Amino acid sequence: MTAPDAIWKLGQERQLARAAKDFALADRLRDEIADAGWEVIDVAASFELHKRIRYILADTLRAIKPVLNRCEIAITMIVSGFQEDAIETVKSIRAYCETPIVLFCLDEVGSLEDLVDETTVVIKVVEECGWGKAANALLQNVNSEYLVLMDPSTLFTGDAVSPALTELKKHEFSAVGWRGGLINLEDDWRSVDDKGVGEVDVLFSYFMALDRQAALEVGGFSTRAIYYRNADIEFSLKLRQTSGHLLQMDLPLIQDRHHGYHDVDETFREVQSKKNYDRILDRFRGKNAILSPRR
């Protein structure tokens, strides 16, 4: 990408300042160039300008380093295409709260880079990974006591973080969320019934607020889940199996078009959803003692 003429002019002025040994001016011009989103690199008797990457770029999942200063709660999202949805979701969050946000991109960053600021982090990893590995990378590297995992199709219509945090801080629930339900025993665990507010077997990651340490202690999400659907059911049941309690709440949220379901390849969606659910049935079906009280 070629730098704008105004940035080149600043680079030339900096080069002249360096030649005149006015290093204080050269440093100020370098900072001005950086503030405009460019990095100046000195080469023999000249300079080069490179677009400054504002997001975190790592070659592998292992190369990601902890993000955010230690905070009480952070919001995280896994973004796979449909960047405009994520942008609208971030805007809706910012209309009601200043909670730090971390976006994990499974493909191109694109215009998400423009969201980066003191409280918004964007991560892109070159290594290919599925939804489960991305969710675990967030659990492991977002430096917060509590963590919200939410979908870019979910929009805030009010402050959804404060009431969720209030419940988590009571230490009665390992996770609280907006949508969830009870495993349907009548159809042999093959579906989940939404029974509304109360203790549940399952929470969905449209908006799921977690005690991060409790989530890490059960091993996080399945690394075999390359697609989100049903991965959060499996994770919920892992929490229940270790006596973790889950709470479904009324929260000021709405859902826009869920591209992750409606606009992905149907065969991919059905095959991966079935794989995730087959694992759930193999591991948990019949273990009714781990379930919450029926209602």
N, C-alpha and C positions, 0 to 999 in steps of 0.2 A: 504494500500500500504506500503510495506517495504522500509525503507530508504536505499540508497546505503551504502556500507561499509565505504566509505570515510566520509559520513555524520555522521555515528555512531561513527567513530573515533574522529571527531570534538566534538561530544556530550560527549564522554568519557574524552577528554582533558578539556572540560569546567567543567565537574563534579569535576575533580581533582583540577582545578583552584579555584573553589568555596570552596572545602575542605581546600585548602591552604589559603583561604580568599584573593585571588588575584582577586578581583571582576572586576578590569579594564580588565584583560585578559579574564575573563568569559564573560563580556559584548561584547568584540570584537569577541569572538568565537560564541556567540549567533547571532550577526549580520551577521557573515559569513555563518552560517547555514541558516539564513533567506534569505540572498541573493541567496542561492542555492535553495530556494523554500520550505524550511521546517521550522516548528515551534517546538522549544524544550520546553517541559513542565516538570517541576520538580515534582516528586512524592517522597514518602518516601524513602530516601537513594538511589534514582535512578533517571531516567528521561525517558520520552517518546518522540518520534518524530512523528509529524503529518504533512502530506502534507499541505502546506500553500495554502489556496484558494486565488487566486489573483483577482478574479472577485467579484462583489457585489452580495451577496445572501440574498434575502428577503423572508420572509414567505408569505407576502401579498403585493398587490399593494400599500396599504396605508403605508406599512413599508418602502417603498423606500424613501430615502432622496435625496435632490438636489445634482446633480453631476456636476463636473467641476467648476473651479473658473470662475467668471463672464467673459464671452467672447463674442465677437461680433457675431460669427456664429459657429455652430457645425453641423456635419453630423450625422444622425441617421439611423439605419437600424433595421428592425424586421427580425429575423432569425428563420425560422421554418424548421429544417433539412437542409441538403445540406450545411453543414458548410464550405466545401471546396470552394463553390461559394463565401461565405462571405469573406473568407481569400483572394481569388484572387481579389475581389473588393477592399478590404483594401489595398492590395499591389498596385493596380492601382492608388488609391487615393494618396498614399504616394509617388508615383513616380512624382507627380506634385504639391502637396501642403501638408502643415502640419496642416491643419484644424483639431481640435479635433473631435474624432469619438466616438459615443456611440452605442453599439450593444445590442439589447434587445432579449434575447433567449426565444423562446416559448417552447423549449424542452431541450435536453442535451447540455451543453456548449462544451464538448469535447475539441478539439484542438483550439477552439477560445480563450481559456485561455492564450495560448501562445502569443496572440496579445497584451495583456495588457501591457501598458507602461504609461509614463507620459501624453500622449495625446490620449490614446485609453482605453475606459472603456467598460467592459462587465457586463451586468446585467442579473441575472437569478432570477425569482420569482417562488416560490413553488406553489402558488395559480394558478390554471388553468385560463387562460384568452384568449380571442380571439384577432384578429388583431386590432379592434377598441379600445379596452381597453389598449392594449400595446402602440398604437400610442398616446393615450391621456396621458399615463404615461410618455412618452418621452416629450410631450409638457409641462407637468406640472413640470417635474423634471430636465430637461436639462437647466442649468443656462446660457442661451445665449439670445441675443436680436433677432437674426434670427436663423432659424433652417431648415436644409435640411432633408427631409424624402426621402429615396431612397431605391430601391430594390437591393438585392444582385446579381441580374442578370445583373445589369448595371455596365459597366466598364468605367473608365476615359481613354481618349486618350490625354488629355491635362487638363489644369486648368479650370474646370467647375464652381468652386466656385466664383472666382473673378468677372466674368461678371454677375452672378446671384446676387451677393451682391451689385454690382454697381447699378443695376436696383432697388433693394429693398430699397436702401438708398435714392433714389429719392422720396420715399413715394407716388408714383403714383399707385403702385400695392401692393395688400396684399400678393400675391404669384406669383412666376414666375417658369417656369419649361421647361422641354425638350419636352414632348409629351402632347398633349391636343387636343382640338377641340371645335366645335360648336354643340349644341344639334340640331338634325335633326327634324325640324318642320314638314316636309312632311310625316314622318312616325309616327307622333303623339308622339314625344319625345322618341322613342324606340331605338335610336342609336346616336352615336357621330361621326361627320365627322371631320377628320383631315384636316384643311385648311392651315396648315403651320404657319409660324411666324406671330405674331400679337396678339391682344386682343382676349381672348377665354372665353367660358362658363365654361370649364372644364380643369383641369390639372390632370395628372396621376402621381402616386407616384413612377414611375420609377426614377424620380428625380424631386422633388418639393421643392422649397425653399420658406419659409414662414416668414412673420412677426409673431413672436410667440405670441405676445400680441393680435393681430387681430384674430389669430386662437383660442386662449383661450376665447376671448370675444364671439365667436359664438358657444362655447361649444365643440369645437374640433370635433372628429370623432364620429360616432354613436357607442355607446357601445353595440348595438345589432349586429354589424358587426363582426362575428367571422372569416370571410374570407375577404381578401383584395379586391377582385374584385368588382368594382362599389362603394365601400365605399368612394373612393376619389372623385367620381362624386358627391355623396351626399354632401360631405364636401365642394367641390367647389361651389355648388349651394347655400349652406348656406352662404359662403362668398359673393357671388353675391347678395344674398337677402339683405345683410346689406351694399350694395353699394361698396363692395370690388371689385377691378378690378384684372384680372388675365392675365398674359402675357406668351405666348409660345415663346421660344427662340431657336435659333440654338446654341447648346453647344457641346463641344468636348467629346461626349459620344457614346458608342455603347452598344447593348444588346446582351448578350450571351444567352444560352438556359434558358428560363424562367420556371424553375422547379415548381414554385408556380402555374403555369397554366398547363403545359404539363404533370407533373409527380405526380399529386395528384389524388385521386379517382374521377373519372368522375362524378359519381352521387352526391358526396359531392360538387364538384365544381359547377355543374349546379343548384343544389337546393339552395346553399347559395348565388350564384350570382343572382338567381331569387328573393330571399328574399330581397337582397339589392336593386335591381332595382325596385321591386314592391313598396318599401318604397319611392323611388325617385318619381315614378309616382304619388303615392297618395299625396305626399306633395307638389310637384312642378309643375306637368304637367298643362299647360295652363297659367302659370304665365310668359308669354313671356316678360313682362316688366323688369324682372330681368336679362335677357340675354344680352350679348354683341351685338354690331352692327353686322349684317349679312355681310358676304363677300364671 
